[in-house]
Amino acid sequence: MTTETEADDAVRIAILDDHALIVDGLATWIGDHADDFDVAIRTTRWLDLIRHPAFPVDLVLMDLQLGDTVSIESRIRACRAAGAAVVVVTALDDDLSESRCLAAGADGFVSKTKSTAAVVEVARRALRGERMPNGADAADEDAIPAPADAALSAAERRAVALYAQGMSTVRVAETMEIGYESAKTYLRRAREKYARAGRPAGRRAQLIRRAAEDGLLE
């Protein structure tokens, strides 16, 4: 039996998915196997989550695609602004979707093809402050290998951070108060360094992912 003290210490979570079967399945498994979590909210609708009297919670397990017009970026940012960590649990686990979620501030991204135990482990690690890009795969391992260090300079890191947030190269140059060619060179060198480290960054989506992995997104 869970004591009152244990319940008070448990991490309060919300489960948001447009399939009630998934919501109930996750909640039941967590109730049976994860004493450190307390499912405070279970819902299939975004508005029901943010209007719930138990919101904000400590963590939201959130589906990427819901049957409404609110973007995943807006949902993630709203939860983060309220003080809740966010782990996106999705069937659409392509690189671009992952990059979008991480750029918006998600703490983890995990495929629905993984077990509930793997999802819960991603959530635990996210709550410990570990960014979980491609966390579904990492959760199946005993340890998460750190990304290879690309050894970017301070200027290269700044240029990548601005570019990954959606700025054009011209806007990066203006923000950094440098010439266009200098900004272009910083981004090119950063891509080359990432490639040498075995972390492709040739496309914008890849560079966003690299920036998220390295904690460069503001």
N, C-alpha and C positions, 0 to 999 in steps of 0.2 A: 504494500500500500504506500502511495506517495504521501509524505508528510507535508504539512503546511509550509515548513521551512524550505523543503525541496521544491515545492511549487513556486514559492516566491523567488527562488534562485534560477528557475528555468528561463530559458530564452523564449520570449513571446514572439510567435511567428504568425504570419498570415499566408494563406494559400489562395492564389488567384489564377483560375483557369476556366475557360469557357465550357469545359466538359465536367459536369458534376461528378461523373464516375472517377475521374482523375483526382479531383479535389478530395472526395471521400476516401479514395484509396490511399493517397499520401497521408491524409490526416489519421487514418486508422493505423497505418504502419508506424508512423511517428509515435502515436499514443502507445503502441505495444512495444516498441523497440528503442525509442530515444527519450529517456527520462529527462535529459537536459533541455528538451524542447517542450513548449506548451503551445498547442495550436489555439490561438486566441480568436482568429477569424478564418472562416472558410467561405469563399464566395466565387461566383462565376461572372460577376460584373464589377467593373472598375469603380463606378460611382458608389456601389454598395461597400466597397473596401474603404474608400476615403471618408465616407459618411458614418462608418461603423463607430460606435462609442469606444471600442477598444483600440482604435487607430489614433496615433501611430504605434506600431509594434517595433520590436528590435530588428526583425528581418521579414522580408516579403519574398516568397517563392512565387514568381510571376511568369505566366505564359507570355510568349512573344506576340502571338496573334490572338486578338480578341475581336468579338463581333461588334466593335464600336469604331468611332472615328478618332479616338485619342491615340496618338502615336506612341510607340514604345519609348522613344526618347523623353516625351513629356511625362509619361508614367514613371519612368525611372527617376527623373529629376525631381518630381513631386515627392516621391518617397524619400529620396535622399535629403531633400530640404526639410522634411519632417523628422529626420533623424533615424530613418530605417535603412538598413542595408538591403541590397537587392540581389537576388540570384535569379537569372532568367532560365527557365526550364522550357525547352522548345523542341518541336519536331523539325523546325527549319533551322538546321545547325550549320549553314554554310558560312564561309569566312566573312562575307560582307555583313551578314546579320550579326555575327559575333562582334565585328568591329564597330558596328553602329551601337550596340548595347554597351560595350566597354567605353566607347567614346562619350556616351551619355552619363557614365558613372556607375554602371553595374559592377558589383563586386565579384560576380561569377556568371558563367554561362555554361550550361550543361544540356546535353542531348536527352530527349525522352527515351532514347533507346537504352539508356543506362538504367541500372537498378535504383530502387528507392534508397538503398543504403549508400550508393555512390552519390546521389543527389544530396543526401543529408551530410555526407562527409565534405562535399564541396561547400555546403552552407557553414559547417563548423569552421573550416579553414578560412572562409571569407570573413567570418566574425572575428577571427584572430588577426585580421588585417592583411591576409594574404590575397593579393589580386589573383583571380582564377581565370585567366584567358585559357580557352580550351580546357576548362576545368573538368569536363566530363571524363576526358582521358586521364588527366592527372589523378582523379579521385580513385582510380583503379590501381594505383601504384602505392607502395609503402611510403615513398617520399616524392616530393615535387622538385625536379631539377630546376635550378635557376636558369633563366635564359642566358646564353653566352653574351658576355660583355662586348658591346660594339666599340667601346672606348671613344664615344663622341666627345668632341670639345664642348665647352659651355655654349659657344655660339651655335654650334650644330644642333645641340639639344634644344636651344631656344627656337631655332628655325623650324625644326621638326615639330615641336609642340604647337607652334602657331599654324603651320601648314596642316597638321592633323586635325586642328579645330575647324578647318574649312576655309582658311584664308588662301588667296592666290599668292603666287610668288611675289607679285608686285606689292600686295598688301603686307606680306611678311617683311619685305624690304623697308616699307614705310614705317611699320611698327618698330622694327629694330633700328631705324634711322641709319640705314646703310644703303648702298647702291643695289640696283636690281641684280647685276652680275654677281655681286658678293652673296646675296641671298640664294641665288641659283646655285652657286658653288657650294655653299653650306649644305643645301639639300642633296646635291649630287654626291658630295663626299660622305654624307650620312648614309645614303643608299648603298654606296660602295662598301662602307664599313660594315653595315648590317649584312650585306651579301657575303663578305669575307668571314663573318661570324656564323654563317650558315642560317641566317634569318632574312629571307627575301623581303625586299621593301620597294620593289620596282613600281608597283601599282599603289595608288592612294590608299586603297583599303588595306593593303599590306603594311603601309607606313603607319596608318592609324593603329593597327594591331601592335606593331613594334612600339609605338609611343605609349600605348596602354600598358604593355608588358613592363616597360621601363619607368612607369609612373610619371610620364611627362605631361599628361593631360590635366588641365586645371579644372 
